[in-house]
Amino acid sequence: PCRRSIPELNEWHHKYADKLVIIGLSDENKEKIMSMQSPVIEYANGYDTEGYLKQQLRVRGIPHVLLINPEGIVVWQGFPKLSGYELSPEVLEKIIGWE
């Protein structure tokens, strides 16, 4: 499921480069992620092989997205491809106050 989100995250990474920082976080090791041939990840990536953050946030499914504003407040959290609750470009722009 996470791989299906990568192309859209790549697009947002480029389109909103001056307004949004995208950081992927995986509980898989760096070697496994870096060896992935397709899709190519074009944004920053972190590795939490112990699943610490996943446990702290009680993540129950993937992909899981957090939008955190500059003040450090979570303004959106959920599963971006969940039917009826998708994190679309329109929703993203509304949440963070663009246009």
C-alpha positions, 0 to 999 in steps of 0.5 A: 500500500505504501508503494502506491502512495509514492508517486503522489508524494513525489508529485507533492514534494516537487509541487509544494517544495516551498511550502511542504516537507515530506518525510517518509518513515519506514520500519523496514531497513535502509538497504531494503528501501534503497534497493527498491527499483520502482517507484523511486522515492524522491523525498526524504526518508527515515528508518525506524526499524524498531517501530518506535514511532509506530508504537507511540502513535498506535498506527494500525495500518499503512500508509499512515500520514501525519500533517504537522504544522510549523507550530508542531500541531497535528492538523491531519492524521489518517490513511490517505487512500481510505475511501471517503477520507482520501488525502487529495490535493484539494484536501491538502491545500484546504488543511494547510491554508493554500488557495 
